[in-house]
Amino acid sequence: MRDRLDIPDPSEVSRRIGVGVPLDGAMTVGEWLETWGASKKTKTTTTNGYRSHIRVHLKPGVGHYRLDRFNVGHVQEFFDGIDAANEVAAAENQDRREQEARAKCGKNSRPGPPSRSGWRSSGRGWPRCRRTRPSRGPRRSSGSGPRCAPR
């Protein structure tokens, strides 16, 4: 029968692994990220970028988990939250673009006061919205879209 060795001391295991992470289970992911960021030997701008990502994204999302209990499920939950936030932002951006397109040609799209006093007396009047024909192809009744142009 083979003789077994004693279980090594946690400080010895930590030293052998070379990570410097205490193996007592009290460290959180956020604390480990700070330790990792401090140990990186990179350019200042790269290190500042890492610190920014840790502070803004990682610590609020996964920094509260204990390091010894951190698993793939926590990471998946974190990424699902990011995905949901991105979907909300994409929907809000689409709504904003549609609103801008609707407002582009209408009573609110008139230019400011004329720069020359002869504008009004010339009979040209204010620019109005009309449909213009596409740059290529036959003329269509619907045109390429609304565009503000002088009469």
N, C-alpha and C positions, 0 to 999 in steps of 0.2 A: 504494500500500500504506500502511496505517495504522501509525503509530509506537505502540509499546506502552510503557506506563509500567513503571518498576521495581516489583518486589514491595515493598509497604510494610513498614516495620519493625513487629514485633509490638506494641511499646509504642504506636505510632501507631494501629494497628488497635484496640487495646484502648481507647485514649482516645476514638477516634471512636465506637466502639460505646457507650461510656459505662458499661460494666459493671464495669470495674476488675478483670477476671479475667485473670491472666497466661495468655498463649496458648502457653506452652512445653510444655504437655501433662503437667506434673508434678502439677497440682492434682487432688485427689480430690473426689468428690461431697460427702463429709463436710466438707472444708475450705471448699468453695464454699457449702454450707448455712450454715456459721458466718459467712462473709462476708456472705451474703444477710441472715441474721438480724440482724447488727450494723448493716446499712445501712437497715433498716426504720424508718420514722418513725411509730410507732404508740403507743397508750397502753401503759403499763407492763404491765398485765395481759395485753394482747394479745401483747406481745413475750415475756412470760414463758411464755405458752401455746405460742407458736411454738418457743421454745427447748426446752421440755419435749418437744414432739412430735419435734423434731430429735434430741434426746438419747436418748429412749426408743425411738422407732420407726425413724426414717429412717437415722441413722448406723449402728446395728447391722445394718440390712438392706441398705442400698445405699451406705453411706459409704465403703467400701473401693475402689470402682471409680474408675478414672481418669476425669476429667470428659470428656476428648476421646474416650473409648471407650465411654462410657455410652450405652446404646441402649434401644429399646422392649422387647427380649427380657429385659433385666435388670429392668425395671419389672414386666413380666408375671410373671417368676419371683418377685419380691418379693410381689406381690399373691396369687399362688398359695399362697405360704407362709402368708400371713395367713389365707386362706380355709381351708387345712388346719388351722391352729390353732383357728379358729373352729368347725370341724366337731367337733374333739376336745372342745372346751369344751361345745358343745351336747349331745353324747352323754353327757358326764359329768354335766351338769346334769339331763338326763332321767333317768339312772340314780338320781341323788340324790332327785329328786322321787318316783320310783316307790318307793324305799326308805322315804321319809317317809310316803307314803300307806299302805304295808303296816304300818308301825309305829304308825300313828295310833290304831288300835283293836286292842288286844291286852293281854297281861299287863303290858307296859311302859307302858301309857297310864293306869294307875290314878293317881288324885290322891294327894297327900301325906297325911300324917296328918290326921284330922278336926280341925276347929277347935273343935268343941263335944264335951264328954264324952258328951252324950246321943246322939250319932250312932249309936254301936254299939248302945246299949241300945234305940234306937227300932225296931230290927228292919229298918231299911231296907237295911242292908248296903252294900257297896261298889257304886259304879256299874258297870254291865256294858255290853257292846257290844250294840246291837240295831239293826236296820234301821228307819228311820223312813220314813213315806210321803212322797211328793213334796208340795210345797206346792200344786200344782194338779193337776187331773185325777183319774181314778179310782185307787183304791188298788191298788198292784201288789205282788206277792209279793217282788220283788227290791228295791223301794224306790229311793231316790235315791242310796244309798250308805251305807257304814258310818258310824255316828255314836255317840259315847259318850254315854249318857244314864242316869239313875237307873232302877232297876227299878220 
